[in-house]
Amino acid sequence: MKKTILPFVIGLFATATSNCQPLQFEVLKNVPYSNLIGGTQISSDGAWKEVSAGPLALTIPFKSLAGAELEDFYIESYGIDVSNDVNYLSLYPLYAENDGGYRDRNYDFSLTVEENQLRSAQSKVSYLIEGTIGNRVLKIEYQNVQFWESAENDSINFQIWLFEDNSKIEFHFGSTFITNPETVFGAGAIVALMEEDDVDLLYQYFLENDCQSPNLIDDKGAMAHYISGIPSNGLVYRFTRPSSSSVNDRPTNNTLIFSNPSSNGIYGVAEKTGEIIVTDVLGKEILKTTLPGIIDISKSPAGVYLYQLRVNGKNCSGRLIKE
């Protein structure tokens, strides 16, 4: 089942939760990039403005960041969605926040859709499964595509790899040329992974700072984070979901913060050590305190607040609701 996600905004309205499971991240450089050979191409009539396909007829198992078994794969103009009836994982390898997404290089906005269908496509999106059962990799390629705001000679090439054996995720970047990055990306390109279920935003990770050596940011707030620059040919972003045994020292959603929602703005904290910062949804700091202790925002008006908790060198985030 596919669920449409409004990028980087939905977290503001989600029910108060916390999720501290870490995502391991590393950057690989100078990895040879090769176009997919023998893949299944997403069909289109002529030059295309956007792509949307799925669920794909695939039987490769893949686990979400929360460890849920996902089975439905969708290819979209911003990246891909992988889901089941409850969990929805969205991957944004290179996203322009104020842009319509990826399009065919030969699409002409001065023409009608029907007239563009008579023009030959110069870009393609395809997918391929490689490897043997138990060790397969699903590869999805966006070849020679442009953004809606791209200049005529712009060209973007990248692949998304999903690994069956360990649910690892990789973004592989090929040759890319963007004439005016500020026109396309504005504040910067977004690289992100998001997961939600029917109730909550569970995870929202961004990359931030220089695209060649970015930092992974765990932030379920309403604001996006950006990379600067354009990923170079041969750059790979690798995200690895740790096994459950590696995170059993982390508090669960139900025990981290209690008495939440609260009518008086006072919340209990299960952790005995660490530091906690509470802000409003615009990022203004309301409270900063060390543990053990309580969270007291009784003098603040009713509403939704965001907290960041640092425990054992790891950042956890969530929401507080004051009724």
BELHU-V188262 format. One record per backbone hydrogen bond with DSSP energy under -0.5 kcal/mol. NH is the residue of the N-H (numbers start at 1). CO is the residue of the C=O. E is the energy in kcal/mol with one decimal. If there is no record, write none. Layout:
NH;CO;E
NH;CO;E
//
This chain:
7;5;-0.8
9;6;-1.4
10;6;-1.2
12;9;-1.8
13;10;-1.6
14;10;-0.5
14;11;-0.7
15;199;-0.9
19;317;-1.3
24;240;-2.3
26;238;-1.9
28;236;-2.7
31;234;-2.8
32;30;-0.6
40;127;-3.1
41;39;-0.6
42;125;-3.2
43;41;-0.6
46;44;-0.9
47;116;-1.9
47;119;-1.0
53;75;-2.5
55;73;-0.5
56;73;-2.2
58;56;-2.2
61;59;-0.5
62;70;-1.0
64;68;-2.6
67;64;-1.5
70;62;-3.2
70;68;-0.5
71;83;-2.2
72;83;-2.7
73;71;-0.5
74;81;-3.0
75;53;-2.8
76;74;-0.5
76;79;-3.1
77;51;-0.5
80;91;-1.4
81;74;-2.0
82;89;-2.8
83;72;-2.3
84;87;-2.0
88;196;-2.6
89;82;-3.1
90;88;-0.5
90;194;-2.8
91;80;-2.7
92;192;-3.0
93;91;-0.6
95;190;-2.9
97;95;-0.7
99;96;-1.8
102;77;-2.6
103;146;-3.1
104;48;-2.8
107;104;-1.6
109;107;-0.6
111;108;-1.7
116;112;-2.2
117;113;-1.7
118;114;-0.5
118;115;-0.9
119;116;-1.5
124;143;-1.8
126;141;-1.9
127;40;-1.9
128;139;-2.3
130;128;-0.5
130;137;-2.4
135;132;-2.8
137;130;-2.6
138;162;-2.6
139;128;-3.2
139;137;-0.6
140;160;-2.4
141;126;-3.0
142;158;-2.7
143;124;-2.9
143;141;-0.6
144;142;-0.5
145;156;-2.1
146;103;-2.4
148;101;-1.0
150;147;-1.6
154;151;-1.6
155;177;-2.3
156;145;-1.9
158;142;-1.8
159;172;-2.7
160;140;-2.6
161;170;-3.0
162;138;-2.4
163;168;-2.5
164;136;-2.9
167;163;-1.2
169;239;-2.9
170;161;-2.3
171;237;-2.5
172;159;-2.8
172;170;-0.6
173;235;-2.4
174;157;-2.8
177;155;-2.9
181;178;-0.5
183;180;-0.7
184;180;-1.7
185;181;-3.5
186;181;-0.5
186;182;-1.5
187;185;-0.6
188;185;-1.6
189;227;-1.0
190;95;-2.7
192;92;-2.1
193;205;-2.0
194;90;-2.5
195;203;-2.2
196;88;-1.9
197;200;-2.4
202;195;-1.9
202;200;-0.8
203;195;-2.1
205;193;-2.9
206;217;-2.5
207;191;-1.7
208;215;-2.0
209;226;-1.8
211;228;-2.5
213;210;-1.1
215;208;-2.5
217;206;-3.4
217;215;-0.5
219;204;-2.3
219;217;-0.8
227;189;-2.6
228;209;-1.8
234;173;-2.7
235;232;-2.0
236;28;-2.7
237;171;-2.3
238;26;-2.7
238;236;-0.6
239;169;-3.4
240;24;-2.7
242;22;-0.7
242;240;-0.6
246;243;-1.5
247;244;-1.1
248;245;-0.6
250;247;-1.8
255;252;-1.0
256;252;-1.4
257;253;-0.6
258;268;-2.1
261;321;-0.6
262;321;-2.5
267;295;-2.4
268;258;-1.7
269;293;-0.6
270;256;-2.5
275;310;-1.3
276;289;-2.9
277;308;-2.3
278;287;-3.1
279;306;-2.8
280;284;-2.1
283;280;-1.9
286;278;-3.6
287;278;-1.9
289;276;-2.4
291;274;-2.8
295;267;-2.4
296;294;-0.6
297;265;-3.3
297;295;-0.6
300;297;-1.7
303;322;-1.9
305;320;-2.8
306;279;-2.5
307;318;-2.3
308;277;-2.4
309;316;-3.3
310;275;-2.7
311;309;-0.7
311;314;-2.8
314;311;-2.0
316;309;-3.0
317;19;-0.6
318;307;-1.7
319;17;-1.2
320;305;-2.9
322;303;-2.9
322;320;-0.5
323;262;-2.6
323;321;-0.6
//
